[in-house]
Protein backbone atom coordinates (compact mmCIF):
# COMPACT_ATOMS: atom_id res chain seq x y z
CA UNK A 1 0.00 0.00 0.00
CA UNK A 2 2.84 2.39 0.81
CA UNK A 3 4.45 2.21 -2.67
CA UNK A 4 1.10 3.00 -4.29
CA UNK A 5 0.53 6.03 -2.08
CA UNK A 6 4.04 7.38 -2.63
CA UNK A 7 3.73 6.79 -6.39
CA UNK A 8 0.50 8.79 -6.50
CA UNK A 9 2.04 11.58 -4.42
CA UNK A 10 5.07 11.56 -6.73
CA UNK A 11 2.84 11.84 -9.80
CA UNK A 12 0.97 14.79 -8.32
CA UNK A 13 4.24 16.48 -7.35
CA UNK A 14 5.68 15.90 -10.83
CA UNK A 15 2.62 17.28 -12.60
CA UNK A 16 2.56 20.37 -10.39
CA UNK A 17 6.26 20.93 -10.99
CA UNK A 18 5.78 20.76 -14.76
CA UNK A 19 2.82 23.15 -14.56
CA UNK A 20 4.84 25.61 -12.48
CA UNK A 21 7.57 25.51 -15.16
CA UNK A 22 4.94 26.35 -17.81
CA UNK A 23 4.98 22.92 -19.47
CA UNK A 24 2.31 21.59 -21.80
CA UNK A 25 0.28 18.42 -21.25
CA UNK A 26 3.00 16.12 -22.52
CA UNK A 27 5.53 17.70 -20.18
CA UNK A 28 3.18 17.25 -17.24
CA UNK A 29 2.59 13.60 -18.17
CA UNK A 30 6.30 12.89 -18.47
CA UNK A 31 7.16 14.62 -15.20
CA UNK A 32 4.29 12.81 -13.48
CA UNK A 33 5.44 9.42 -14.81
CA UNK A 34 9.06 9.94 -13.77
CA UNK A 35 8.17 11.18 -10.30
CA UNK A 36 5.64 8.36 -9.88
CA UNK A 37 8.37 5.83 -10.59
CA UNK A 38 10.73 7.54 -8.16
CA UNK A 39 8.02 7.76 -5.50
CA UNK A 40 7.04 4.13 -5.98
CA UNK A 41 10.63 2.96 -5.64
CA UNK A 42 11.14 5.04 -2.51
CA UNK A 43 7.90 3.69 -1.06
CA UNK A 44 8.99 0.14 -1.85
CA UNK A 45 12.33 0.73 -0.17
CA UNK A 46 10.59 2.18 2.89
CA UNK A 47 8.24 -0.81 2.99
CA UNK A 48 11.16 -3.24 2.90
CA UNK A 49 12.97 -1.34 5.65
CA UNK A 50 9.83 -1.26 7.81
CA UNK A 51 9.22 -4.98 7.28
CA UNK A 52 12.76 -5.86 8.33
CA UNK A 53 12.46 -4.15 11.73
PESUL-V586066 format. One record per residue. RES is the residue in three letters. SS is DSSP state (h for helix, s for strand, l for the rest). PHI is phi in degrees with one decimal (none if undefined). BURIAL is # if it has 16 or more other ideal C-beta (glycine too) atoms within 10 Angstrom, else .. Layout:
res={RES	RES}
ss={SS	SS}
phi={PHI	PHI}
burial={BURIAL	BURIAL}
This chain:
res={UNK	UNK	UNK	UNK	UNK	UNK	UNK	UNK	UNK	UNK	UNK	UNK	UNK	UNK	UNK	UNK	UNK	UNK	UNK	UNK	UNK	UNK	UNK	UNK	UNK	UNK	UNK	UNK	UNK	UNK	UNK	UNK	UNK	UNK	UNK	UNK	UNK	UNK	UNK	UNK	UNK	UNK	UNK	UNK	UNK	UNK	UNK	UNK	UNK	UNK	UNK	UNK	UNK}
ss={l	h	h	h	h	h	h	h	h	h	h	h	h	h	h	h	h	h	h	h	l	l	l	l	h	h	h	h	h	h	h	h	h	h	h	h	h	h	h	h	h	h	h	h	h	h	h	h	h	h	h	h	l}
phi={none	-62.7	-62.3	-67.1	-65.0	-69.6	-66.8	-65.9	-63.1	-63.9	-64.7	-64.6	-62.1	-64.7	-65.6	-66.7	-65.1	-65.7	-65.6	-64.9	-87.9	64.4	-86.0	-86.0	-62.4	-67.3	-62.3	-64.5	-66.4	-67.7	-62.6	-64.5	-65.1	-64.2	-70.9	-67.6	-63.9	-61.9	-63.6	-63.6	-67.1	-65.6	-65.7	-64.9	-63.1	-64.8	-64.9	-65.3	-63.3	-66.4	-73.4	-76.2	-109.4}
burial={.	.	#	.	.	#	#	.	#	#	#	.	#	#	#	.	#	#	.	.	.	.	.	.	.	.	#	#	.	.	#	#	.	.	#	#	.	#	#	#	.	#	#	.	.	.	.	.	.	.	.	.	.}
